[in-house]
Amino acid sequence: MPVQPTTGHSVIFRGATADGRLVNQTFERNSKPVIDGLVSFLGDQTGHALEIGSGTGQHICAFAAAFPRLQWTPSEPDAIHRRSIDAWRAQLHSTARPAIGLDASADWAGQTGITEITPLNLILSMNVIHIAPFAVALGIISGAAKTLITGGYLVFYGPFAENGQHTGEGNRLFDERLRAENPEWGVRDVDELLVYARNDGLELYQVLKMPANNRLVVFQRTE
Ligand SMILES: C[S@@+](CC[C@H](N)C(=O)[O-])C[C@H]1O[C@@H](n2cnc3c(N)ncnc32)[C@H](O)[C@@H]1O
């Protein structure tokens, strides 16, 4: 599926090597805490996992190594990022599948590349929904409702507000900066997401605290 770059986010990553690998400077800091958080509820689950907005591809290669019983599929709307993901897969001999083009604000559940891996046991999206219009968060939630097995998980990682309040001054300032850069961006509120999630048959499963005042927000499909 031809997907045009929508964001130009490759400017936020360092790189690239001759084969196209980009480097996310926060990968090392975030990877282990996120994996530990996922272990706490995924255990040794089998099935298919989809990452939305995989960026450089470093995270999904680490997830594929940490959870070998899950088959991991990365996705990205940005062709430069897809090239990076596939270059990291090759470099690390990762079992993650090839990156697919996916714009989460579209109705992606029935698109090529997704139908081959549904139903999904897990959808994960890290550091995406605050640097994208709210339609992206809504598209991830509604797509999750269509593609997850009952009992499957939708996991967001990043900065979040809770109950209308920022969780710290750093996140409040970050939110201000995001909205100044693009009024459609901004730190999302777990409780606002929950309203939409419940409407689509998902329930809040848990919220785990992560380094740098980030959160791992886990929804579960209950219907
Ligand atoms: C800040 S980066 C995070 C990348 C990676 N998940 C990480 O944590 O390192 C945000 C990513 O979201 C992707 N993105 C932006 N708009 C999107 C959309 N509509 N659908 C899916 N991904 C999107 C960008 O291309 C970019 O790779």
PDBQT file of the ligand as one rigid body, heavy atoms in Angstrom, charges set to zero:
ROOT
HETATM    1  C1  LIG A 301       8.019  10.502  18.167  1.00  0.00    +0.000 C 
HETATM    2  S1  LIG A 301       7.967   9.291  16.940  1.00  0.00    +0.000 S 
HETATM    3  C2  LIG A 301       7.952   7.787  17.939  1.00  0.00    +0.000 C 
HETATM    4  C3  LIG A 301       8.550   6.600  17.235  1.00  0.00    +0.000 C 
HETATM    5  C4  LIG A 301       8.668   5.320  18.068  1.00  0.00    +0.000 C 
HETATM    6  N1  LIG A 301       7.372   4.786  18.398  1.00  0.00    +0.000 N 
HETATM    7  C5  LIG A 301       9.479   5.561  19.309  1.00  0.00    +0.000 C 
HETATM    8  O1  LIG A 301       8.937   5.616  20.407  1.00  0.00    +0.000 OA
HETATM    9  O2  LIG A 301      10.697   5.691  19.168  1.00  0.00    +0.000 OA
HETATM   10  C6  LIG A 301       6.299   9.374  16.347  1.00  0.00    +0.000 C 
HETATM   11  C7  LIG A 301       6.025   8.429  15.198  1.00  0.00    +0.000 C 
HETATM   12  O3  LIG A 301       4.635   8.460  14.898  1.00  0.00    +0.000 OA
HETATM   13  C8  LIG A 301       4.496   8.331  13.519  1.00  0.00    +0.000 C 
HETATM   14  N2  LIG A 301       3.190   8.840  13.103  1.00  0.00    +0.000 N 
HETATM   15  C9  LIG A 301       2.849  10.125  12.899  1.00  0.00    +0.000 A 
HETATM   16  N3  LIG A 301       1.597  10.210  12.421  1.00  0.00    +0.000 NA
HETATM   17  C10 LIG A 301       1.123   8.947  12.349  1.00  0.00    +0.000 A 
HETATM   18  C11 LIG A 301      -0.094   8.379  11.914  1.00  0.00    +0.000 A 
HETATM   19  N4  LIG A 301      -1.098   9.148  11.439  1.00  0.00    +0.000 N 
HETATM   20  N5  LIG A 301      -0.242   7.035  11.959  1.00  0.00    +0.000 NA
HETATM   21  C12 LIG A 301       0.777   6.259  12.431  1.00  0.00    +0.000 A 
HETATM   22  N6  LIG A 301       1.950   6.738  12.844  1.00  0.00    +0.000 NA
HETATM   23  C13 LIG A 301       2.141   8.068  12.807  1.00  0.00    +0.000 A 
HETATM   24  C14 LIG A 301       5.652   9.136  12.964  1.00  0.00    +0.000 C 
HETATM   25  O4  LIG A 301       5.958   8.814  11.625  1.00  0.00    +0.000 OA
HETATM   26  C15 LIG A 301       6.774   8.804  13.930  1.00  0.00    +0.000 C 
HETATM   27  O5  LIG A 301       7.545   7.712  13.499  1.00  0.00    +0.000 OA
ENDROOT
TORSDOF 0
